[in-house]
Amino acid sequence: MRTPRSLLSLPLLLALTAVPACSGGVHGTPGSAGLRDPYFAKLGNGGYDVTHYALDLAYDPGTHRLTGRADITAEAGQDLSAFDLDLEGLTVDGVTVDGKRAVGSRAGHELTVRPRDELAAGTTFRTVVRYSGEPVTITDPDGSREGWLRTADGALGLGEPTGSMAWFPGNNHPSDKATYDITVTVPKGVQAVSNGELRSERMAADGRHTTYSWHVPQPMASYLATVAVGKFETKKSRTPSGLPVYTAVDPREARASAKVLGRLPEVIDWETETFGAYPFSSTGVIVDREGDAEYALETQNRPVFPGAPDLTTLVHELAHQWYGDSVTPKSWRDMWLNEGFATYAEWLWEEDHEGDTAQDAFDALDARPAGDGVWAYPPAVPPTAAQISDAPVYQRGAMVLHKVREAIGDSKFFALLKSWPADHKYGNADTGDFTAYVERKNPGKAKALAEIWDVWLYGDGKPDRA
């Protein structure tokens, strides 16, 4: 049963009486509960920056029970008397800060931690949270499901935009990126696949469990973390340029996936030529059964697909490794910087592989009537959280990029496709950062670019053809 979020676990109740008031010379204040994201105001937390997550998980598909230990290294951004972590459901069994037992309390998805000793600004500190229970599935404002999804033979952890807090506590906002170590113990007969590099696969002494240890050496936003538990056919290979590839495919999807996945190295090398050096240490995919999830997701290093992917979707999700995973939005308002670029990658792939040109794709959208959904709102300002993944963000976002291409010419545009992710590698950016960057790179096109921003990026309704 799901633990009511308003209840404290027994160890936390004991901690409330066992931990004395904070001591020392620091006189801090609590970090904010929420970063006031335009669409998810209570997501993320203020007062600190996470640098590393070490997650030690055990999951049994038969009982649907998850046991976890999250060791979180962070730096205090202010003098802190308390700070929050995002955790939906699950029971917290204990919290320590720098090895000392801390007070933890729950309110909704907020886990408020009060350390024994207040934390000075600039201090690096380690928080360990032990937790357990039945992880939950979260329904987004648009009705899609994420969090911890039960599958036919295991589970799938998906995080965009809020779901990661269903399986580990953290600063659950794209603006706070960190490196990860993710260790998962599962019963014999199923596997655990995650982001980054597989460091080890160890059978337990009892012969009934296997532990998989994954390492993510480059910064990753929490929504891009994943764990897939189930039966998979795994394969290791390399692209022609030498990049390691790791694929994990549900056996029922293996035959249908083979042709498209056979082109993965080709896609990665084409995208490297088009977008610049691949930003991570490996690539690959996770293909679960059709119906196990409702959408593909650009989980870092290893996008997830619910069923065999088509080539266009593969191109899209792999393009996100540059646009979204390496350069990550500062807030969920900036989703078009992810999806507009990934959609334009589809257009460019077709253009370079004897399909329709990007101009053809643009013209087909531009021919749609004024009442079509693609004109429902400007891509830079979706009206609500339920609309951040709608057509204007993807398709009209790509149209913005095509208008930029028209304005500055192919030579500078294709240089921009490489310099933007290179100059913002592993960082965060918002729409204002992008528009200022394009203008700085093209000072002679200020008037034309300003019109694009006004009409295509921020303008309401269908732009006039004139």
VOGU-3710 file (C-alpha; in Angstrom, 3 decimals, decimal comma):
1> mrtprsllsl> 0,000/0,000/0,000  1,148/3,550/-0,647  2,188/5,316/2,524  0,069/8,444/3,089  2,287/11,403/2,393  1,137/13,235/5,513  2,477/10,543/7,842  6,000/10,273/9,229  7,706/6,914/9,524  8,528/5,688/13,015
11> plllaltavp> 12,286/6,335/12,647  11,550/9,924/11,692  9,223/10,378/14,646  12,014/9,158/16,891  14,449/11,487/15,155  12,203/14,445/15,901  12,716/13,876/19,620  16,266/12,536/19,447  18,031/15,344/17,597  18,893/18,463/19,580
21> acsggvhgtp> 18,593/21,970/18,253  21,198/23,069/15,742  24,441/24,294/17,207  27,488/26,230/16,085  28,077/29,775/14,911  26,008/29,630/11,717  22,623/31,327/11,837  20,947/30,036/8,719  17,477/30,082/7,240  15,586/27,294/5,485
31> gsaglrdpyf> 16,076/26,837/1,753  12,944/27,420/-0,294  10,507/24,575/-0,911  10,171/24,975/-4,669  11,986/27,028/-7,291  8,880/28,816/-8,612  9,100/27,203/-12,004  6,491/28,864/-14,253  4,544/25,599/-14,540  5,650/23,491/-11,567
41> aklgnggydv> 6,192/26,033/-8,817  6,731/23,457/-6,067  9,300/21,382/-7,945  12,944/21,721/-7,023  14,297/23,366/-3,914  16,356/26,399/-3,047  19,452/26,974/-0,937  21,752/24,289/-2,323  23,125/22,717/-5,499  23,499/18,947/-5,889
51> thyaldlayd> 26,769/17,773/-7,409  26,371/13,980/-7,151  23,747/11,319/-6,463  24,761/7,821/-5,376  21,594/5,733/-5,514  21,549/2,195/-4,151  18,245/0,563/-5,046  16,693/-2,877/-4,685  13,470/-3,748/-6,482  11,396/-6,910/-6,599
61> pgthrltgra> 8,844/-6,974/-9,431  6,909/-9,729/-7,660  6,183/-7,671/-4,553  6,508/-4,228/-6,209  8,698/-3,161/-3,295  11,533/-0,673/-3,688  14,225/-0,166/-1,073  16,582/2,741/-1,569  19,525/4,590/-0,129  20,246/7,995/-1,674
71> ditaeagqdl> 23,645/9,517/-0,837  23,437/13,111/-2,056  26,450/15,421/-2,214  25,564/19,106/-2,440  26,928/22,585/-1,852  25,068/25,068/0,308  24,210/28,258/-1,562  23,324/30,088/1,644  23,557/29,582/5,371  21,074/26,738/5,812
81> safdldlegl> 19,102/25,761/8,884  17,009/23,328/6,820  16,483/22,268/3,220  13,968/20,289/1,205  14,169/17,265/-1,083  11,431/16,145/-3,478  10,074/12,644/-2,779  6,625/11,414/-3,761  5,182/8,576/-1,691  7,505/5,954/-0,159
91> tvdgvtvdgk> 8,403/5,788/3,522  11,488/7,571/4,804  13,304/5,276/7,220  16,071/7,640/8,274  18,063/10,736/7,322  21,621/11,803/8,130  23,601/14,899/7,184  27,383/14,538/7,267  26,975/11,303/9,191  24,796/12,799/11,941
101> ravgsraghe> 21,163/11,913/12,378  18,893/14,675/11,140  15,241/15,571/11,565  13,024/14,816/8,586  9,397/15,772/8,097  6,943/15,249/5,228  4,356/17,518/3,613  3,101/16,464/0,206  6,132/15,600/-1,928  8,425/17,734/0,242
111> ltvrprdela> 10,881/16,058/2,588  12,226/18,792/4,857  15,602/17,979/6,420  16,900/19,839/9,460  20,561/18,954/10,082  22,041/18,723/13,559  24,522/21,477/12,675  23,507/24,351/10,452  25,345/24,540/7,132  27,439/27,542/6,136
121> agttfrtvvr> 27,189/28,961/2,630  29,769/27,319/0,370  29,942/24,168/2,486  29,871/20,794/0,738  27,648/18,392/2,653  26,338/14,826/2,278  22,775/13,791/2,966  21,833/10,120/3,171  18,164/9,187/2,939  17,024/5,609/3,491
131> ysgepvtitd> 13,551/4,860/2,152  11,268/2,010/1,099  7,792/1,079/-0,041  5,730/0,722/-3,183  6,776/3,415/-5,676  3,957/5,346/-7,301  2,954/6,297/-10,809  2,426/10,038/-11,285  -0,110/11,491/-13,701  1,010/14,671/-15,442
141> pdgsregwlr> -1,227/17,686/-16,087  -1,572/16,460/-19,690  -2,799/13,053/-18,490  0,335/11,050/-19,326  1,913/8,708/-16,778  5,435/8,757/-15,410  7,300/8,028/-12,199  7,579/4,292/-11,528  5,647/2,348/-14,155  4,998/-1,352/-13,641
151> tadgalglge> 5,692/-3,385/-16,781  4,888/-6,933/-17,820  8,165/-8,249/-16,400  9,446/-5,451/-14,158  9,305/-1,667/-14,019  10,363/1,483/-15,804  11,358/4,747/-14,129  10,601/7,854/-16,216  11,020/11,413/-15,029  9,750/14,084/-17,430
161> ptgsmawfpg> 8,740/16,457/-15,996  8,105/15,383/-12,384  8,458/11,612/-12,150  11,950/11,058/-10,765  10,789/11,904/-7,262  8,739/8,689/-7,356  11,913/6,607/-6,970  14,600/8,821/-5,435  14,732/11,989/-3,329  16,463/14,983/-4,852
171> nnhpsdkaty> 16,356/18,490/-6,208  13,854/17,601/-8,909  14,253/20,465/-11,359  16,154/20,687/-14,670  18,207/23,640/-13,427  20,140/21,476/-10,932  22,257/18,900/-12,776  24,597/16,374/-11,166  26,633/13,260/-11,849  25,178/9,896/-10,812
181> ditvtvpkgv> 26,049/6,419/-9,646  22,999/4,153/-9,857  23,205/0,661/-8,381  20,189/-1,630/-8,687  19,720/-5,091/-7,177  17,034/-7,261/-8,771  15,984/-10,922/-8,579  17,808/-13,425/-10,756  16,203/-13,664/-14,161  15,658/-9,950/-14,732
191> qavsngelrs> 18,124/-7,156/-15,470  18,473/-3,509/-14,457  19,479/-1,000/-17,140  20,176/2,656/-16,445  22,065/5,678/-17,747  25,779/5,942/-18,397  28,283/3,099/-18,238  27,769/-0,374/-16,794  30,602/-0,662/-14,271  29,769/-4,084/-12,888
201> ermaadgrht> 27,258/-6,929/-12,828  27,537/-9,082/-9,690  25,626/-12,137/-8,589  24,823/-12,111/-4,862  26,155/-14,813/-2,567  22,643/-16,242/-2,237  22,566/-16,864/-5,990  19,100/-15,300/-6,177  19,887/-11,654/-6,905  22,070/-9,653/-9,291
211> tyswhvpqpm> 23,413/-6,152/-8,726  24,001/-3,783/-11,662  26,135/-0,686/-11,127  25,896/2,228/-13,567  28,008/5,382/-13,630  27,042/8,712/-15,232  30,198/10,859/-15,395  28,635/13,901/-17,097  26,043/16,168/-15,435  22,451/14,998/-15,828
221> asylatvavg> 19,115/16,596/-14,947  16,952/14,470/-12,661  14,184/14,114/-15,258  16,649/12,352/-17,586  17,523/9,584/-15,124  15,989/6,169/-15,772  15,948/2,602/-14,515  14,451/-0,240/-16,548  13,932/-3,578/-14,805  12,962/-6,604/-16,865
231> kfetkksrtp> 14,178/-9,171/-19,355  16,311/-7,652/-22,099  18,507/-8,713/-24,956  21,589/-6,557/-24,505  24,258/-5,741/-27,034  27,514/-3,826/-26,914  29,040/-2,323/-30,050  30,655/0,861/-31,342  29,798/3,461/-33,918  32,168/3,823/-36,910
241> sglpvytavd> 33,804/6,717/-35,053  34,411/4,531/-31,972  31,669/5,649/-29,569  30,459/2,797/-27,305  26,856/1,691/-27,894  24,777/-0,263/-25,366  21,285/-1,400/-26,317  18,744/-3,238/-24,180  15,679/-4,570/-26,001  12,737/-6,538/-24,659
251> prearasakv> 12,875/-9,933/-26,434  9,350/-9,441/-27,782  10,473/-6,233/-29,521  13,846/-7,489/-30,753  12,810/-8,580/-34,232  10,746/-5,460/-34,950  13,530/-3,205/-33,627  16,482/-4,798/-35,401  16,396/-2,866/-38,685  16,071/0,590/-37,132
261> lgrlpevidw> 18,546/-0,070/-34,324  20,985/-1,321/-36,938  21,072/2,282/-38,176  21,759/3,781/-34,733  25,528/4,129/-35,354  24,786/5,850/-38,667  22,361/8,257/-36,979  24,823/9,133/-34,215  27,648/9,791/-36,645  25,377/11,935/-38,851
271> etetfgaypf> 24,249/13,926/-35,825  27,846/14,322/-34,679  28,732/15,723/-38,082  25,705/18,045/-37,978  25,616/19,102/-34,303  29,231/18,732/-33,218  31,066/16,374/-30,899  28,807/13,890/-29,101  28,602/15,194/-25,513  28,539/11,915/-23,567
281> sstgvivdre> 30,702/8,855/-23,042  28,337/6,344/-24,661  25,042/6,023/-26,462  22,339/3,407/-26,935  18,657/2,739/-26,309  16,235/0,930/-24,034  13,292/-0,654/-25,868  10,561/-1,920/-23,562  7,313/-3,529/-24,634  4,694/-1,566/-26,484
291> gdaeyaletq> 2,271/-0,185/-23,918  4,734/-0,178/-21,024  4,948/3,607/-21,411  2,981/6,164/-23,407  5,853/8,014/-25,063  9,523/7,840/-25,977  11,867/9,853/-23,761  15,380/11,193/-24,284  16,823/9,695/-21,083  20,522/10,579/-21,057
301> nrpvfpgapd> 22,876/8,276/-23,008  20,087/5,807/-23,545  16,642/6,991/-24,755  13,630/4,875/-23,829  11,122/3,619/-26,405  7,792/1,873/-25,697  7,976/-0,687/-28,452  10,135/-0,789/-31,559  11,059/2,765/-32,608  10,714/4,117/-36,103
311> lttlvhelah> 13,715/5,838/-37,655  12,308/9,357/-37,312  11,701/8,931/-33,579  15,200/7,511/-33,131  16,680/10,560/-34,869  14,567/12,837/-32,657  15,455/11,265/-29,308  19,149/10,978/-30,107  19,243/14,650/-31,175  18,094/15,468/-27,659
321> qwygdsvtpk> 21,468/14,296/-26,372  22,761/17,668/-27,618  19,571/19,719/-27,248  17,967/19,023/-23,886  20,388/16,601/-22,253  23,696/18,444/-22,638  22,116/21,920/-22,931  19,178/21,692/-20,549  16,371/24,212/-20,033  16,525/26,505/-17,033
331> swrdmwlneg> 12,790/25,972/-16,544  9,950/24,010/-18,104  8,900/27,138/-19,999  11,918/26,601/-22,261  10,817/23,208/-23,600  10,813/24,465/-27,194  14,629/24,641/-26,986  14,525/20,862/-26,560  11,700/19,917/-28,859  12,113/22,526/-31,579
341> fatyaewlwe> 15,725/21,462/-32,145  14,916/17,735/-32,038  12,041/18,211/-34,489  14,265/20,235/-36,806  16,782/17,383/-36,605  14,090/15,167/-38,144  13,683/17,669/-40,995  17,417/17,831/-41,599  17,732/14,035/-41,603  15,068/13,805/-44,297
351> edhegdtaqd> 16,723/16,607/-46,233  20,083/14,815/-46,162  18,619/11,386/-46,986  16,657/12,073/-50,159  13,426/12,933/-48,411  11,509/16,187/-48,115  13,595/19,281/-47,511  13,271/21,340/-44,350  11,561/23,943/-46,510  9,010/21,328/-47,565
361> afdaldarpa> 8,305/20,496/-43,920  7,985/24,184/-43,063  5,649/24,846/-45,997  3,404/21,904/-45,092  2,892/23,348/-41,613  2,552/26,890/-42,879  -0,289/25,739/-45,148  -2,386/24,682/-42,180  -5,377/26,951/-41,434  -5,313/29,532/-38,686
371> gdgvwayppa> -7,441/27,324/-36,428  -4,967/24,429/-36,483  -3,367/23,421/-33,186  0,129/24,357/-34,333  -0,933/28,035/-34,057  -2,640/27,635/-30,664  0,007/29,562/-28,730  3,561/30,874/-29,132  6,207/28,174/-28,570  8,058/30,265/-25,985
381> vpptaaqisd> 5,036/30,717/-23,715  2,783/27,651/-23,382  -0,333/28,710/-21,442  -0,317/25,851/-18,911  1,722/22,888/-17,707  -0,592/20,591/-19,665  0,521/22,225/-22,935  4,311/22,160/-22,705  4,456/19,116/-24,989  1,917/20,211/-27,587
391> apvyqrgamv> 2,399/20,919/-31,299  3,474/24,576/-31,002  6,450/23,592/-28,839  7,620/20,905/-31,289  6,524/21,983/-34,747  6,294/25,733/-34,480  9,509/25,586/-32,444  11,153/23,956/-35,459  9,623/26,633/-37,682  11,354/29,303/-35,574
401> lhkvreaigd> 14,675/27,634/-36,297  13,914/27,472/-40,003  13,146/31,194/-40,041  16,511/31,779/-38,343  18,136/29,680/-41,056  16,475/31,828/-43,722  17,589/35,022/-42,002  21,265/34,212/-41,415  21,971/31,768/-44,256  22,997/28,123/-44,269
411> skffallksw> 26,660/28,633/-43,441  26,027/30,544/-40,232  22,992/28,456/-39,322  24,833/25,148/-39,470  27,682/26,726/-37,519  25,064/27,751/-34,939  23,803/24,168/-34,650  27,290/23,233/-33,429  28,310/26,301/-31,438  25,121/26,573/-29,342
421> padhkygnad> 25,483/23,125/-27,700  29,287/23,438/-27,555  29,228/26,809/-25,797  26,538/25,662/-23,328  27,783/22,101/-22,850  26,499/20,460/-19,632  24,802/23,719/-18,651  21,353/25,284/-18,632  19,862/27,904/-20,909  16,561/29,692/-21,441
431> tgdftayver> 14,904/31,363/-24,397  16,476/34,726/-23,622  19,915/33,128/-23,601  19,254/31,629/-27,031  17,909/34,742/-28,711  20,746/36,856/-27,316  23,266/34,247/-28,484  21,909/34,191/-32,043  21,922/37,994/-32,181  25,482/38,160/-30,853
441> knpgkakala> 26,647/35,694/-33,496  24,830/37,607/-36,245  25,065/41,329/-35,440  24,146/42,374/-38,967  20,796/40,564/-38,769  19,392/42,219/-35,652  16,245/43,592/-37,315  15,353/40,337/-39,095  15,941/38,288/-35,946  13,888/40,650/-33,782
451> eiwdvwlygd> 10,980/40,185/-36,182  11,333/36,396/-35,956  11,229/36,513/-32,172  8,214/38,855/-32,175  6,197/37,000/-34,799  7,225/33,332/-34,667  8,530/32,792/-31,140  6,303/35,081/-29,054  3,521/36,075/-31,450  -0,055/34,877/-31,091
461> gkpdra> -1,851/33,094/-33,879  -0,738/32,209/-37,381  1,805/34,670/-38,829  0,738/36,517/-41,961  2,145/35,141/-45,199  3,103/38,630/-46,359
//
